[in-house]
Amino acid sequence: MVAWSQTWTWLDGKWHEGNVQIMGVRTHSSWLASSVFDGARYFEGVAPDLDLHCQRVNRSAVAMGLDALRPAGEIEALAREGFSRFSGDAALYIRPMYWAEDGGFMGVPPEAGSTRFCLSLYEAPIPSIDEGYAVTTTRYRRPLPETALVNAKAGCLYPNNGRAMLEAKAKGFDNAVLLDVLGNVCELGTANLFIARDGVVMTPAATGVFLAGITRSRIIQLLRDDGFDVRECVLKTEDLAAADEIFAAGNYGKVTPILRFETREFQVGPVTRRARDLYWAYAHA
């Protein structure tokens, strides 16, 4: 991720520059993680699927028990207004966020009526196609819908992925492959996952235990429209080890090659390059 960079945040009806303080010591979300957010991108003068990201943050708010205070179209318009505060060639991360200020019964559930909203934009370069990374398995698993808010992009989910990534880092890798309780591959700690083998592209089926991302869905559509056989299916770690290519699909890097899985090394393959080219063409179309 990027170090500190130029940042503008819309909060309480106006734009503020820098790292605006949004929570206090009594804020419910500070203690009990009642926050949801989303992430979109602005680069090379375009913001692909910004509308879908704005719609999803509102769905996440409802799933958390918060009020979706602002229509998705209004959030999108605010983001586009904010682009003008940066240089024309800036690559930006776009983060709308909701959180609860107060708690309900005994302070535990979020109080919907105390929901607050902010929108933060900050500079974050998109990694090049050559900036891939190494991944490994982890002992930590994705939770079930009955045990965590997996149907939202919620802040409370990320400590689990974070500890998986810390374990991967301790083993000499950059990112972690998370499995479900049955041992099926779900995602990486920061993005969705694809493999290519013998001309077929595969990605873990959306079973409801991980967030099937907007960029993931876009890549599936673009590759299928381009003539690829793309399958959403059950994948095991053995499938990753036997793949011709592995790549990540997510908002931060859009399409990012995986250069090593465990002891197996990979090159940036033709499917990965084609997926990235197709996404850039779509973004500018």
Summary of the structure (lengths in Angstrom):
residues: 285
radius of gyration: 19.0
end to end distance: 27.6
largest distance: 56.4
contacts: 931
relative contact order: 0.14
helix: 30%
strand: 31%
